[in-house]
Amino acid sequence: MQLGEWIKAYRKAQGLSMQRFADLCGFSKAYIGQLEKGINPKTGKKISPTMQTFTKIANSVGMSVDQLLEKLDDDQPV
């Protein structure tokens, strides 16, 4: 599972809109949408989130970065 797939599944399980999740994490709704799609719309390439992005998301959902990364595929770009 890639980060975007996990975000979408988490949002659905928690009943959160994309905007609400973005607000919790301190990101824009557009960025959360890009993460969920996994593609950078400007380049057409796979998104490689920064460690800061992983940290913000993990903190926002009450888990450590390590716990979040364990839920993702080994080929998740960082």
QUIJO-V623590 format. One line per field, one symbol per residue. ss: DSSP state (A for helix, B for strand, O for the rest). phi: phi as a letter, one per 40 degrees, with the letter a starting at -180 (. if undefined). Layout:
# QUIJO-V623590
ss = ???
phi = ???
This chain:
# QUIJO-V623590
ss = OOAAAAAAAAAAAAOOOAAAAAAAAOOOAAAAAAAAAOBOOOOOOBOOOOAAAAAAAAAAOOOOAAAAAAOOOOOOOO
phi = .cdcccdcccdcccgbcccccdcccgbccccccccccgbcccbgcdcbcccccdcccdccbgbccccccccbcccccb
